[in-house]
């Protein structure tokens, strides 16, 4: 006699119906504040449990609870807990007997039209599971049932998804971020209000919080502050003049025209279109190289032994060096304020000079924009070690490199040769430490960009990109071998790929043969 709401099947096949939406309408009218999705999900689960409880009580009030030991006369109204508390009427009886139970009475019970008549035992002297001694309330005893909160922990994600899908199609509910409000409760903000907000941000020259904007908009005091904030956030989010540049739980409004275009439109150079590959072909050595590279497009989890307080070091790749960004990887992500679809405005502080620069954290596309000039001023090459360090202000991140005395060194230089990428070795001035396997110098970026555009527009397969790049790199080494990380670094000059699909191509393509421990490879016809 388990409750339906206590079963996995009930929640897996749950449909959010009109009664649920009516319940939410009443909930908003009662609370008079915006509510988060999780709280609405909890409320729906609690509502379903209470509805089932009330339904059972109503059913039990329609008659006597059926127990095989009792006498049930013709005309009696019974309720059957084992049949989902279905009500029925006794319409007949006859003697019964069995060797196991002895003499008893068989009663005929007629249910509603959608259920066929059935026979049950009555005046049964032997013990039976449907008999109980502790009163009718024992059937409603809930101490051994999962509570609504426990049900939320088990089934909340699935119910939440179904609820959001239903609310998204509703004309009654309005969403901003993870909060919802009944449209009838919204505060109206007309174009005049939004013009004032635009002027306030423009005059201040910096982003402003929603509460700061409300001070000048003359909204009636009797309206709940949380409703005012929600309503203004919703209005600003639907006006193209404004953009949220805050972080999770800290909304800041800025003017779209004051934000760099590269922040509004993520650089194509950083966009990876996933390609199919067999990850199972990679061995532990290649997995280790993938973790060392720590590409933001790799599906990696930061190791638990990473001490963020000590800072993080990463190697800058060509795509990020080219567009002036740094990656939000498994390691670096934890240094920055959390967000979802916002472009969070932070301050990047030069660890050597103390100079401050605006930085824009694009949480959705996993990079931070604003370093083009810093890369140029410090002559940072592709492959350089870049350091990041937290400060006392979570919206200020110190950025630096590992300096050393400048000297000219032999390095790989990438250059466009017709329709292909070529490499030569030349002496270049370097004043920082770097990963030798990923070091690449690129001077004529316009011609290299043309190669990248060609590969992008023609959708050149990864294997056809790797082969000529590999052959060019192999010419630079008398042994003809190329490090796997070097292949990754070079391929990302004319494409955008994380390490794993590149490494998988090296493993599965018979043109490439491993040398030693999977770090070095050679071309083999």
N, C-alpha and C positions, 0 to 999 in steps of 0.2 A: 504493500500500500504506500509506496514512495510517492512523494509529490512530483509532479511533472517538472517543476522548477528545480528539482534536485538532480535532474538527469542531464547528461551531456547532450543527448539528442535534442532536448528542448531548446537549448541555447544555440546549438549549431544550426538549427532550422528556424530560428526566430525571425519573424518579419515585423518590422516596426509599422504599426497600424494606426488608424485614426484615433483610437483610444489613448495610445501613447502620446500622440501629438497634443491631444486635448489636455492630458495630464501635464505636459510640459507648459502649455499655455497657462494653466492654473498655477504652476510652480513659479513662473516668471511674475505673474500678477501678485503672488504672495511675497516673493523675495524682493522684487522691484530693483534688481541689480543684474548686470551681465553675469553669466555663469560659464565656466570652462567646460569643455567637452567631457572630461573625465567625470565631473560632478553630475552632468546630465546623464551620462552612462550609468553611474551608480544609482541615480534616481530612478531610471527606467528599470533596472534590475530589482530595486526595492519595491517599485510599483507593481511589477509582475508577481513578486512573491506575495505581497499583501493582497493583490487581486485574487490569487489562487486561494489564499487563506479565507478571504471573505466569501468566495464562491463555495468553498467546502462548508462553511458555517451555514450558508443559505440552504444548501442541499440537505444538510443534516436536520434543518428545521422542518423539512417537508414530510418527515415521517420518523419511524423508529429505526435505529441502526440494526441491521440484520445480524443476528448471531444464531448459529445452528442449534444451540442449547435451548433457546427460547421457544415459546408457543406463539405461532403466527396465524391468526384466524383469517378466514376469508373477509375481504374488505379492508384489512390492515394495509397502511401505507408504510413501506420499508425503504430504507436507503442502504445501498451496497457500496461500502468503501473500496472493496477490491475491484469494483467496476467503475472506477473514477467517480464514486459517490452518485451513481445513477439511481433515480427514484423509480419505484415500481409498486404495483398493487397486487395483493394476493387474490387470485380469482378461483382457486380450487385447491383441493388437497386429497390425498389418498394414503393408505398405509404403506409403509416401506420396511424392508428387512434386509440385513446382510450378515454373514457369519462374523464379520469383523466388528460391526457396530450394534448388532441386535435389532430390536424393533425401534422404529422412528416414524415420523410423518414426512411425506413428500409434499411440498407446496408448489403450486403453479403460480408464477409471477408474470404479470403483463407489464411491459415497459412502454416507453414512448413509441410512436409508430416507426421510428428509425431503428428500433432494436427488436429482435424476435423474442417471443415468450421463452422462459426458461424455468427449470425445476430446481429446487433447493431443498436441503434437509431441514427439518424442524423437530424440536423435542429430542435432539440427539444427546444420548447419555454419555457417550465416550468423549474424551478431550478432542478439541479441534483448534487449529491455529486462528480461526476467525472469532473465537470466544475471547472475551477479555474480562478482567475482574476489577479494573481500576477506574471505571466510569467512562462515559462518552468522551470526556475531555482528553482521555489518553490518546485518542486518534488525532488530536490537534497538538499533541506534545511536540515541541520544536527544538528541544535542547540538543537532540542528536542530529539535527539538520544543519547543513551549511548556512551560515548567515549571509545576507546580501553582500557584505564586504568580502567574505570568503569566495562567494560566487564571482564577484568582480575580479578578484585575483586570478581565478581560473579561466573565466570566459569574457572578461572585460574587453580585450582587444578586438575580438570578433563582433561583440555587440556595439562597440564604439564605431567600427567601420560601417556597420549597417545603419547606425544612427546618423552618422555624418552624411552618408549617401542620401538618406531620406531628407535631412534638413537642407542639403544643397538644392533640392528640387522644390523646397517650400517657399511660397511667397510671403509667409508670415515671419519666418526667422531670418535674422541678419547676423552675419559673421564678421568678426575682425580678429585676425590671429587665431588663437585657440578659444576665443570667447564668443558667446551667442547672446542675442537679445531679441525679444519680441518687437517687431517693427513698430507696433502701436505705441511702444514705450520710448522710442527714439526721440532725442532732442533734435529739432530742425535747425540746420545751419545752411543759410542761403548764401548766394554768391557774394553778398556784401561782407559776411563774416569771413569768408575765405580770402577776399581781397585784403582785409585787415591783417589776417594771418600772414599773407605773402609779404606785406609791407613790414611787419614786425621782424620777420626773418631777414629780409633784405637789409633793413637798417642795422640790425645787430651784426650781420656778416657771418653768422655762425648758426648751427642748428639749435632749435629751441624745443623743450619738452612740451607735451600737450597741455599740462597744467599751466605753464607759463603763457601759452597762447590764450587760454580761457580767461585769464585775468582781464584782458582787454575786449572781450566779446560780449559782455553785459548779458549773461544768461541768468534767468530767474533763479534765485537762491533755493527755492523749494524743490528744484530738480536735483535728484541724487547726484553727488559728484562723480560717482563711478559711471552713471548713465551719461553724464556730460562728456567725460573723457572718452568713453566707448563711441559715442555718437560723433564726436569731432574726429577721432581717429578714423572712423569709417568714412566720413566725408572727405577728409584729406587724402585717404588712400585711393579714392575714386576720382581725384583731380590730378591731371598730369603735371601740374605745376609743382607738386610736392612729392618728396621721397623720404622714406623712413631710413635714417642712417644710424639708428641706435643698435642696441644688442637685445638679446632675449631678456624680457622684463624691464627694458630701459629704452622706451621709444623716444626718438629725437627726429624732428621734422626739419628738412632742409629743402632748398629750392632746386629743382631738377636742372635749371639752367646754370647753376653754380657748381654742378658736379661734372668732373671730366667725362667726356664721351666714352672712354675706355672702361669706366666704371658702369655706365648704363648698358653698354653693349660689350660683353666679354670678348676679349681678343680671340679671333679664330685660331691663332697660333697655338693656343692652349687647349683647344677642343679636341678630345679624343673620341673618334667614332669606333666603338668596340669591334674587334675582328674575332672570329671564332678561332680557337686553338685548343689543343689538348694539354691541359695543365699537368696531367699525370705523367707526361714524358720528362718533366723537370726533376733533377735530382737535388739532394740537399745542398750541394755546392752552388747550384744556380739559385735555389731559394735564398741562400745566404747573400748572394750578390743582389738579389731583388730587395732584401731587407736593407742592405747597405745603401743602395740607391735611394730607396724610400720615395718613390714617385707617387704623386697625389692620386694618380689614376689606378694605382695598384690597390688590391683589396687586402690591406695589411692592418694589423692591430698593434698599437704601440706596446712594446714589451713592458711588463710591470716594473722592471728594475730601472727604467728611465727616470732620473731625478730632474724634474722640470725646474726646480729651484736653482740647479746648477747651469741652466740654459741648454740650448739645443744647437747642434752644428749640422748643416746640410751642405750639399754640393750643388751649386747653381748650374742648371742645364741651359742649352741654347734657347729653347722657347721662352723661358723666363728671363734670361739675360736680354733677349731681343726686345721684349715688350715691357720690360721694367717691372717685373713682378717677382714674388717669392711664393712657393707652393705651400698649401695647407695639407700637410701629410700626416701620417699616423703619429709622428713625433711632434711636428711643429704646431699642429692644430690645437693642442692643449695649452699653448701659451696665450692664445688670443681669446677675446670675449666670445661667448657663444651666441649663435644666431641661427636663423633659418633662411629666409629669402631676402633679408636685409643686406644692404651694403654698409657695414659698420665703419664709421669714421673713427680712426685712431690716430695716434701720433707716433711716428717712427723717430727714434733718437739715435743719431750717429754716436756709436760707442766711443769714438776717438776724439771727435771735435765737440760733441754735445749739441750739434745743430739739430733742430727739430724739423720734421717733414710730415705733411699729411699722408696718411696711408688709408687705403680703402679695402676692408676685408669683405670679399665676396664669398659668403658662406656656401651658397648653392654651387658655385663653380670652383670652389676650393683654391683660391689664390688671394694674394694681397697685392694691390696695385699702388704704384707711387715711387718706384725705385729707379726709374730710367736715368735720371740725372745723377743719382748717387752712384750707380754702377759706372757711369761715364767719368765722373769726377775722380773716382778712386781706381780707374782703369782695371776693373774687375774682369778677368777672363772667364770663359766657360770652363767649368771644372774647379773653380775656386771654392775654398771652404768659407761659408758664411755662418756667423754666429748670431743667435738670438737670445735675449735675456729679458726676463720680466723686470719691472720696476715696481715701486710702491703703488703706482697708479695702474690699474688693470687695463686702461686705455692708452698706456704708453709702453712701447716695446723698444728696447735698445737693440740696434743692429750693428754688426761690425764684421771684420775679417781678421785673418791672422797675418799681421804685417811682417815684413822682413826687408832687409836691404835690397833695393832694386838692382837687378842684374839681367843681362840679356841671356836668354836660354833658347835652346832648340825646341821648337814646339810644332805641332801639327797646325797647318793653316788651311782652312777650307776655302774653296774658290769655285766659282761656276766656270765650267768648261763646256761651252755649247749648251746641250740639254742635260748634262750630267754634272754631278758634284765631284770635284777632284780635290786631292790633298797634296800638299808639299810640306817640306820641313824647312823652317826658317828661324832665325834668331829674333826673338821679340823681348821687349822689356817687361819684366814681371816683378811686382813688389808685394806679393802675398803668397801664402802657402796654398797648395792645390792638390787635387787627386790626379796623379799623372795619367792614369788610365782614361780619365774623362776630359782631360785638358784639350781644348780646341780653340784656335784663334780664327775669327771670321772678320774680314775687313769690308769687302764689298757686299753689304747686306742687301742692297737693292737687287742685285743679280741673283743672290741666293734666294731671296723672297720669290723671284720669278720661278725658280725651280720648285719651290714649295707650292706655289699656286698651280703650276702645271700638274704636279702629282696629285694635288687635292681635286682639281677639276676633272682630271681624267680617271680618278679613282684607281690609281696605280696599286696593284696588289702589294702587300708587304714584302713578299718574297722577291718581287722585281725591284723593290727599293733597296733591299739589303744586298743583293748580289753585286751591283756595280760599286756601291759604297765599300763593301768588304774588299773587293779586288783593289780599289784605290788605296785602302788602308794597308793591305798586305804588301804593297810595293814599298812602303816606308820601313819595313823590317827585313833584314837580310834572311831571316828564317821563314819569312812569309806568314808568320802567325799574328793573330789579332786578339786582343783581350775582349771578352764578352761585354764588359762595361764600355769599352771603346766603341764597339759596334752600336750599342745603345745610344751613346752620346752623339755619334756621327749621324745615325739614322734620324734622330730627332731634329736635325738641321733641315731636312727636307720632308719630314712627316711628324706626326705626333703619336707616339706609341709608348706605353709603359714597358718595362723590361720583359715581363713574362711572355707575351706573344713573340717578341724578337728572339728570346732564348729558345722558345719552342720551335721556331723556324730553323734555327741553327741545328737543333737536335734532329728534327725530322727530315730536313732537306739533305739528300745524299751528296750535294755539292760541298757540304761543309763537314769537316772531320775534327773531332776533339783531340786536343793534345794535352795529355796529362789529366789534370783534375777538373776539367770542364771550364777552367778559367780562360784558357787559350784555345783558339781554333785556327784551322788553315783551310784553304780552298783546295778541293780535290775533284778533278774532272772524272 
